[in-house]
Amino acid sequence: MAKALLGHRTIRDDRLLQETARLRIRVRDLEQLIEGLQADNDRLRDDRSRVAPVDQR
């Protein structure tokens, strides 16, 4: 059934496999970056909530 949905490929394209591998690595790296930024944001938000409010007149 998968062949019917995706099409039957008899030719193996090494360039396509390399590009797919490169994109998967890039996605993984970006996901790790997002996790780090979210952790930094959470830490900054916690620090800000502990500081007394400043008069902003």
N, C-alpha and C positions, 0 to 999 in steps of 0.2 A: 504494500500500500504506500509506503514511503516513496518508492520509485515513481508511483503514479502521481504523487503530489509534487515531488521535486524534479521529476524528469530523470530519465536514465542517461547517465553519462558514461561513455566508454573511453573517453580521452581524459587522462590525468594531467591536469595543468599544475605544474610545480609552482609557477608564479602565483597562482591563486592560493595554493596551500601556504606559501610563504607570507603572502599578504594577510591571510586569515590568522596565522600565528602571530604576526606583528601586531595586528589589531587587537587580538586577545590580550597580549602583553600590555599594550597601551591602555586598554580598558582596565586591566588589573591595577596598573600604576595610578590611573586616575581615581579609581575607587579607594586606593590607599591614601591618596592625597586628600580626598574628601573626608575620609575618616579622621585624618590628622587635623584638618581645618575645623571639623565639627568638635573635636576634643578641645582645640584651642578656644573656640567660640564658647563652649560650655564653661571652660575654666575662667575666661574673661567675664562672662556673665555672673558667675559665682563671686568673683572678686569684686565686681561692681556692686553687687547686692550687699556685700559686707561693709562697704564704705558708706559713711554717713552722707546723706544728700547735701549737696552744695547749693547755696542760695544763688540763683541764676538771674538776678536783677540786672 
